[in-house]
Amino acid sequence: MHALNHFCLRLVRWTGWILLPLLLAFFATGYAISGRYGFGALADERTALTLHKLMHLPLGILVVAHVVPSLYLAMLRWGWIKQRSEA
């Protein structure tokens, strides 16, 4: 396996595990803002809104860092990108 492929695979795995709790927290704060499903008990509306807004940038960066290498590896698998021979 080429070094780039190995790096992309590791990046996809790590960002996936980091994204999982962050995404759950993002949904939880969103529901806490609206007070649905009992999530309003977690935090008041103002605190939930502040936390929710603070998660936008890390969530966006992690999604891009997860999707771009995933697409690259998928295109390699599908044969859309040819693998270079090792020198």
Beta strands, then each sheet from edge to edge (+ up, - down):
end
